[in-house]
């Protein structure tokens, strides 16, 4: 079968045993490590899996056409396959297919005002109970920062917020914009711990509703305003801009537009911090399964694409950090929590959704472990002297956070 030929070409180390729909067995790899067993339950997927594995493997798993024998899971299959592949393609045909998809990505990622909101709603306007199953208590849906390897998810997400706040050098009374504010955790933390005034914008009705309620509950409605609004419709100006996990939804054709708006919205001595998933390899196209089922219109940029879009805007790139494996650790904890409460997810949606979500979390984690996916934190200013000369100010502020000494915390908090 064609799928068997593909596996034979890809799986060089490890041990993968595959049973086809007639219960015929074939083993791939060099026999090292634990043997993982994959079962194909109907005839149809074989050719489709071979011709378009990047789309059809996820679909077959969602539909129950393939299963994995316990104690292993689909994560183990993806981990084995991607540890063999790395950043290479599974075949020459897949390399050509990827090149063709890259040629049309500006069409796929066209995200004007209006369509961008529909794309966001596809993922973020799910029943909020799904996210409660696996996120931390602050509902941080982006890469955590493991300043220490033994941190819990809650500790690492707090560390992420503090890491970003330290880089922004926020002072009391400043006006801060949070582009893509999610459920409001970053904006509320900034307000509480720096005494700044914050405007958060989102295109998700569910997130806007939750964030607004959280601000009211914490007595911050006069200090934090959440808007259901596209960032392109905002009026200047802000002393600081933060954007966490939103740039992935901008679309390659809108990068210069995005950074032009950041420049327009900043004060002359303002600072912006863009936190985004990125790729270490050259520009590519979004995985077709992710584009179809998880993040329509989304794309993970190469650093070269971001830099090329910043340069014409007049913004200055004043600091860059590459976070390696932090998201792999975050996703592993999300997957563990989701699977521990899978029965609750099944009550909210159905079996196909649960299998889709498991594949999404497992595939994302293995991509960060093996396919060169990382997180970029890009600091931008309009003036070369907008910040201290060295990075010591960041480290000193983080040390104060770590010690529990938050100098700008509001009185009574």
C-alpha positions as CSV (number, residue, x, y, z in Angstrom):
1,X,0.0,0.0,0.0
2,X,1.1,3.6,-0.7
3,X,0.8,4.6,2.9
4,X,3.2,1.8,3.8
5,X,5.7,3.0,1.3
6,X,5.5,6.4,2.8
7,X,6.1,5.1,6.3
8,X,9.0,3.0,5.1
9,X,10.6,6.1,3.7
10,X,10.1,8.2,6.8
11,X,10.4,5.9,9.9
12,X,14.1,5.0,10.1
13,X,14.5,4.9,13.9
14,X,12.0,3.7,16.5
15,X,9.4,1.0,16.1
16,X,6.0,1.5,14.5
17,X,3.7,-1.5,13.9
18,X,0.7,-0.9,11.6
19,X,-2.3,-3.2,11.1
20,X,-4.3,-2.5,8.0
21,X,-8.1,-3.0,7.6
22,X,-7.5,-6.7,6.9
23,X,-5.5,-7.0,10.1
24,X,-2.3,-7.5,8.1
25,X,0.8,-6.4,10.1
26,X,3.8,-4.4,8.9
27,X,6.6,-3.0,11.1
28,X,8.6,0.1,10.4
29,X,11.9,1.5,11.9
30,X,14.9,-0.1,13.4
31,X,13.2,-1.7,16.4
32,X,14.6,0.6,19.0
33,X,12.4,2.1,21.8
34,X,8.9,1.1,22.7
35,X,6.8,-0.4,19.9
36,X,3.8,1.7,19.0
37,X,0.8,0.1,17.3
38,X,-1.4,2.0,14.8
39,X,-4.5,0.4,13.4
40,X,-6.4,1.4,10.1
41,X,-10.0,0.4,10.3
42,X,-11.3,0.9,6.8
43,X,-9.9,0.6,3.3
44,X,-10.3,4.2,2.2
45,X,-7.7,6.1,4.1
46,X,-4.6,4.3,2.7
47,X,-4.3,6.2,-0.5
48,X,-5.4,9.5,0.9
49,X,-3.0,9.2,3.8
50,X,-0.1,8.6,1.4
51,X,-1.0,11.4,-1.0
52,X,-1.8,14.1,1.6
53,X,-0.7,13.0,5.1
54,X,-0.5,16.5,6.5
55,X,-4.3,16.9,6.1
56,X,-5.6,13.3,6.0
57,X,-3.9,11.9,9.1
58,X,-5.7,14.3,11.3
59,X,-9.0,13.8,9.6
60,X,-8.7,10.0,9.8
61,X,-7.9,10.2,13.5
62,X,-10.9,12.6,14.1
63,X,-13.2,10.2,12.3
64,X,-12.0,7.1,14.2
65,X,-10.6,5.6,11.0
66,X,-7.3,5.1,12.7
67,X,-6.6,4.3,16.4
68,X,-3.5,3.7,18.5
69,X,-3.2,0.8,20.9
70,X,-2.8,1.6,24.6
71,X,-0.7,2.5,26.5
72,X,0.4,4.8,23.6
73,X,-1.6,7.6,22.0
74,X,-1.7,9.7,18.8
75,X,1.0,11.8,20.5
76,X,3.4,8.9,20.4
77,X,2.8,8.3,16.7
78,X,3.3,12.0,15.8
79,X,6.4,12.2,18.1
80,X,8.0,9.2,16.4
81,X,7.2,10.3,12.9
82,X,8.3,13.9,13.4
83,X,11.5,13.0,15.3
84,X,12.4,11.1,12.1
85,X,11.4,13.9,9.8
86,X,12.6,17.0,11.7
87,X,12.2,20.0,9.3
88,X,12.3,17.8,6.2
89,X,9.3,16.7,4.1
90,X,7.9,13.2,4.0
91,X,8.5,12.9,0.3
92,X,9.5,14.9,-2.8
93,X,5.8,15.1,-3.7
94,X,5.0,16.7,-0.3
95,X,7.8,19.2,-0.9
96,X,6.2,20.2,-4.2
97,X,2.8,20.3,-2.6
98,X,4.1,22.6,0.1
99,X,5.6,24.9,-2.5
100,X,2.3,25.2,-4.3
101,X,0.5,25.9,-1.1
102,X,3.0,28.6,-0.3
103,X,2.3,30.3,-3.6
104,X,-1.3,30.8,-2.7
105,X,-0.9,31.6,1.0
106,X,-1.7,35.3,0.5
107,X,-5.1,34.3,-0.7
108,X,-5.6,31.8,2.2
109,X,-4.4,34.4,4.7
110,X,-6.3,37.4,3.4
111,X,-7.7,38.9,6.7
112,X,-9.4,42.2,6.1
113,X,-11.6,43.8,8.7
114,X,-14.6,41.6,9.0
115,X,-13.1,38.4,7.7
116,X,-10.6,38.5,10.5
117,X,-13.4,38.5,13.1
118,X,-15.0,35.4,11.4
119,X,-11.6,33.6,11.5
120,X,-11.2,34.4,15.2
121,X,-14.7,33.3,16.0
122,X,-14.0,29.9,14.5
123,X,-11.6,29.1,17.3
124,X,-12.1,31.5,20.2
125,X,-15.9,31.6,20.3
126,X,-16.2,27.9,21.3
127,X,-18.0,27.1,24.5
128,X,-15.8,28.6,27.2
129,X,-15.9,25.5,29.2
130,X,-13.5,23.8,26.8
131,X,-10.7,26.2,27.6
132,X,-11.4,25.9,31.4
133,X,-10.6,22.2,31.1
134,X,-6.9,22.8,30.4
135,X,-5.8,26.4,30.8
136,X,-4.4,27.9,33.9
137,X,-6.6,29.9,36.3
138,X,-5.8,33.2,34.5
139,X,-6.9,31.6,31.1
140,X,-3.5,32.3,29.4
141,X,-3.8,30.8,26.0
142,X,-0.2,31.3,24.8
143,X,3.3,30.1,25.5
144,X,4.2,30.1,29.2
145,X,7.7,31.1,30.3
146,X,9.6,28.4,32.3
147,X,12.1,30.5,34.1
148,X,12.8,27.3,36.2
149,X,12.3,23.9,34.8
150,X,10.2,22.7,37.7
151,X,7.5,25.5,37.5
152,X,3.9,24.6,37.5
153,X,1.8,25.9,34.5
154,X,0.3,28.6,36.8
155,X,3.8,29.7,37.8
156,X,5.1,29.7,34.3
157,X,2.2,31.7,33.0
158,X,2.7,34.3,35.7
159,X,6.4,34.4,34.8
160,X,5.5,35.0,31.1
161,X,3.4,38.0,32.0
162,X,6.1,39.4,34.3
163,X,8.8,38.7,31.6
164,X,6.8,40.8,29.1
165,X,5.9,43.6,31.6
166,X,9.6,43.9,32.5
167,X,10.6,44.3,28.9
168,X,8.0,47.1,28.4
169,X,9.2,49.2,31.4
170,X,5.7,50.3,32.2
171,X,5.3,53.2,34.6
172,X,2.2,54.3,36.6
173,X,-0.3,56.3,34.7
174,X,0.9,55.1,31.2
175,X,-1.7,54.2,28.6
176,X,-1.2,50.6,27.4
177,X,-2.8,48.8,24.5
178,X,-3.2,45.0,24.5
179,X,-3.8,43.9,20.9
180,X,-5.6,40.5,21.0
181,X,-6.3,40.6,24.7
182,X,-7.8,37.2,25.0
183,X,-9.8,36.7,28.2
184,X,-8.0,39.7,29.7
185,X,-5.4,38.2,31.9
186,X,-2.4,40.2,30.6
187,X,-4.3,43.5,30.6
188,X,-5.6,43.0,34.2
189,X,-2.1,42.0,35.4
190,X,-0.6,45.1,33.9
191,X,-3.2,47.3,35.5
192,X,-2.9,45.7,39.0
193,X,0.9,45.5,39.0
194,X,2.0,48.8,37.3
195,X,-1.0,51.2,37.9
196,X,-1.2,51.8,34.2
197,X,-4.4,52.3,32.3
198,X,-5.1,49.6,29.8
199,X,-7.2,49.2,26.7
200,X,-7.6,45.6,25.4
201,X,-9.1,44.7,22.0
202,X,-10.4,41.4,20.8
203,X,-12.5,40.1,17.9
204,X,-14.0,37.3,20.0
205,X,-17.4,38.0,21.5
206,X,-16.9,35.3,24.1
207,X,-13.5,36.6,25.1
208,X,-14.8,40.2,25.3
209,X,-17.7,39.1,27.5
210,X,-15.4,37.2,29.9
211,X,-12.7,39.9,30.1
212,X,-15.2,42.6,30.8
213,X,-16.8,40.6,33.6
214,X,-13.4,39.8,35.1
215,X,-12.4,43.5,35.2
216,X,-15.7,44.4,37.0
217,X,-15.2,41.6,39.5
218,X,-11.7,42.8,40.3
219,X,-12.8,46.4,40.6
220,X,-10.8,47.5,37.6
221,X,-13.5,48.7,35.2
222,X,-12.3,52.3,35.6
223,X,-8.7,51.3,34.8
224,X,-9.1,48.6,32.1
225,X,-11.4,48.9,29.1
226,X,-12.0,45.9,26.9
227,X,-13.3,46.6,23.4
228,X,-14.8,44.3,20.7
229,X,-12.8,46.0,18.0
230,X,-10.3,45.5,15.3
231,X,-6.9,47.1,16.2
232,X,-6.9,48.8,12.8
233,X,-9.8,51.0,13.8
234,X,-8.2,52.3,17.0
235,X,-7.1,55.9,17.4
236,X,-3.7,56.9,18.9
237,X,-1.8,57.1,21.1
238,X,-0.5,54.6,23.6
239,X,2.7,54.7,25.6
240,X,3.1,50.9,25.4
241,X,1.7,48.2,23.2
242,X,1.7,44.5,24.0
243,X,0.4,41.8,21.7
244,X,0.6,38.1,22.8
245,X,-0.4,35.3,20.5
246,X,-2.2,37.5,18.0
247,X,0.4,38.1,15.3
248,X,-0.1,34.5,14.1
249,X,-3.6,35.5,12.9
250,X,-2.5,38.7,11.0
251,X,-1.8,36.9,7.7
252,X,1.4,37.3,5.6
253,X,-0.2,40.0,3.3
254,X,-1.0,42.2,6.3
255,X,2.4,42.3,8.1
256,X,3.5,45.7,6.9
257,X,-0.1,47.0,7.6
258,X,0.1,45.6,11.1
259,X,3.5,47.2,12.0
260,X,2.4,50.5,10.4
261,X,-0.6,50.6,12.7
262,X,1.7,49.8,15.7
263,X,3.9,52.7,14.7
264,X,0.8,55.0,14.3
265,X,-0.6,54.0,17.6
266,X,2.6,54.5,19.7
267,X,3.7,57.8,21.3
268,X,7.0,59.2,20.1
269,X,8.9,57.5,23.0
270,X,6.6,54.5,23.1
271,X,7.6,50.8,23.3
272,X,5.9,47.7,21.8
273,X,6.4,44.0,22.6
274,X,5.2,41.4,20.1
275,X,5.0,37.8,21.3
276,X,4.3,35.3,18.6
277,X,5.0,31.8,17.5
278,X,7.7,31.7,14.9
279,X,9.6,29.2,12.7
280,X,13.4,28.8,12.6
281,X,13.3,27.5,9.0
282,X,12.5,29.6,5.9
283,X,9.0,30.9,5.1
284,X,6.5,28.2,4.4
285,X,2.7,27.6,4.4
286,X,0.3,26.7,7.3
287,X,-0.2,23.0,7.9
288,X,-3.4,22.2,5.9
289,X,-5.1,20.4,8.8
290,X,-4.5,23.3,11.2
291,X,-5.7,25.8,8.5
292,X,-8.9,23.9,7.9
293,X,-9.9,22.9,11.4
294,X,-8.1,25.0,14.0
295,X,-6.9,28.4,12.8
296,X,-8.3,29.5,9.4
297,X,-6.3,32.4,8.1
298,X,-3.5,31.8,10.5
299,X,0.3,31.5,9.7
300,X,3.4,31.1,11.7
301,X,6.0,33.6,10.4
302,X,9.7,33.2,9.8
303,X,11.9,35.9,11.5
304,X,12.9,37.1,8.0
305,X,9.3,37.9,7.2
306,X,8.7,39.8,10.4
307,X,12.0,41.8,10.0
308,X,11.3,42.7,6.4
309,X,7.9,44.1,7.4
310,X,9.2,46.1,10.3
311,X,12.0,47.8,8.4
312,X,9.9,50.0,6.1
313,X,7.6,51.3,8.9
314,X,10.2,53.4,10.7
315,X,10.0,51.2,13.9
316,X,13.3,50.1,15.4
317,X,13.9,46.6,16.5
318,X,15.5,47.1,19.9
319,X,15.4,43.6,21.4
320,X,14.7,40.0,20.2
321,X,14.4,36.8,22.2
322,X,13.8,33.3,20.9
323,X,12.0,31.1,23.4
324,X,12.9,27.4,22.7
325,X,10.8,24.5,23.9
326,X,8.8,26.7,26.3
327,X,5.7,26.1,24.2
328,X,6.4,22.4,24.0
329,X,6.3,22.3,27.8
330,X,3.2,24.4,27.9
331,X,1.4,22.2,25.3
332,X,2.4,19.0,27.2
333,X,0.7,20.3,30.3
334,X,-2.4,21.5,28.3
335,X,-2.7,18.1,26.7
336,X,-2.3,16.3,30.1
337,X,-5.0,18.4,31.6
338,X,-7.4,18.1,28.6
339,X,-7.0,14.3,28.5
340,X,-7.6,14.1,32.3
341,X,-10.9,15.9,31.8
342,X,-11.8,14.5,28.4
343,X,-15.2,13.1,29.7
344,X,-16.2,16.7,30.5
345,X,-15.3,17.8,27.0
346,X,-17.4,15.0,25.6
347,X,-20.4,16.4,27.4
348,X,-19.8,19.8,25.9
349,X,-19.2,18.7,22.3
350,X,-18.8,15.2,20.9
351,X,-16.3,12.4,20.3
352,X,-15.1,13.8,17.0
353,X,-14.3,17.2,18.6
354,X,-12.4,15.5,21.5
355,X,-10.3,13.6,19.0
356,X,-9.7,16.7,17.0
357,X,-8.6,18.7,20.0
358,X,-6.3,15.9,21.2
359,X,-4.7,15.8,17.7
360,X,-4.3,19.6,17.7
361,X,-2.5,19.6,21.1
362,X,-0.4,16.6,20.3
363,X,0.5,17.8,16.8
364,X,1.4,21.3,18.1
365,X,3.6,19.9,20.9
366,X,5.6,17.7,18.5
367,X,6.0,20.5,16.1
368,X,7.7,22.6,18.8
369,X,9.9,19.6,19.7
370,X,11.0,18.6,16.2
371,X,10.0,21.0,13.5
372,X,11.8,24.2,14.5
373,X,8.8,26.0,15.9
374,X,9.7,28.6,18.6
375,X,8.4,31.8,20.1
376,X,9.7,35.2,19.2
377,X,9.5,38.2,21.5
378,X,10.2,41.3,19.5
379,X,10.6,44.7,21.2
380,X,10.0,47.8,19.0
381,X,10.4,51.5,19.6
382,X,10.2,54.7,17.6
383,X,13.2,56.3,19.2
384,X,16.6,54.7,19.6
385,X,17.0,56.0,23.2
386,X,13.4,55.1,24.4
387,X,14.8,52.5,26.8
388,X,17.9,52.0,29.1
389,X,21.1,51.2,27.4
390,X,21.4,47.6,28.6
391,X,19.0,44.8,29.3
392,X,19.7,45.0,33.1
393,X,16.4,46.9,33.7
394,X,14.5,43.9,32.5
395,X,16.4,41.5,34.7
396,X,16.1,43.7,37.8
397,X,12.3,44.1,37.3
398,X,11.9,40.4,36.9
399,X,13.9,39.8,40.1
400,X,11.5,42.1,41.9
401,X,8.5,40.2,40.6
402,X,10.1,36.9,41.6
403,X,10.7,38.3,45.1
404,X,7.1,39.4,45.4
405,X,8.2,43.1,45.4
406,X,5.9,44.8,43.0
407,X,6.6,48.5,43.4
408,X,3.6,49.8,41.5
409,X,0.9,47.6,42.9
410,X,-2.2,49.5,43.8
411,X,-2.7,50.4,47.4
412,X,-4.8,47.8,49.2
413,X,-4.0,45.0,46.8
